[in-house]
Amino acid sequence: MSLQIYILAKLMEGNNYPYKLKKALSEPIPFAQMGNLTESKLYYHFDSLVKQQLIEEVEIIREDNRPDKHVFGITEKGREALPDMIYKMIEKAQSPIEMVVSINAMQYVDKDRVIMILEKKIDKVKQHEKEFAAVYEQIDVEEPILQFVDVFEGFVSQTTTLQRTTYEKVIQLLKEV
């Protein structure tokens, strides 16, 4: 879904074609390579969005000795669907990194609604921290094993703290923008 959000957000800025969007994802940081994005995956998502009537082909640019460029634009249905797709992505995200594309499209959503979603995520993380701390306190094992338990407790503790503070920082930034 994140790639489809990216495509729709880019088409909100203006009509575009798949290869140009893939190139934009590759320069200057090779996000396409890092995310294992192939042209076939990109075209698959364009086709899917066309079938959902969220985008439509608006032009074909023909050049000598070059493949045709199929230019797409976002439909009214796509404009209406984009915010809901972003909200769902943020709600379903298991970690802040899964929200990167959505955060990049914040101009298309109600920031207060996003803040509310993130505050719920913070509450869940805090609850998870309490539950894990309670379980950790009950662990009673011998010293050699306790060292391993401590390593994993540190990992969980640092991960949940990082998650919570990241959500808090995003909320703070959303309030400032």
Secondary structure, DSSP 8 states (H G I E B T S, - for coil): -HHHHHHHHHHHHS-B-HHHHHHHHHSSS-HHHHTT--HHHHHHHHHHHHHTTSEEEEEEE--TTS--EEEEEE-HHHHHHHHHHHHHHHHH-SSGGGGHHHHTTGGGS-HHHHHHHHHHHHHHHHHHHHHHHHHHHH----HHHHHHHHHHHHHHHHHHHHHHHHHHHHHHHHHH-
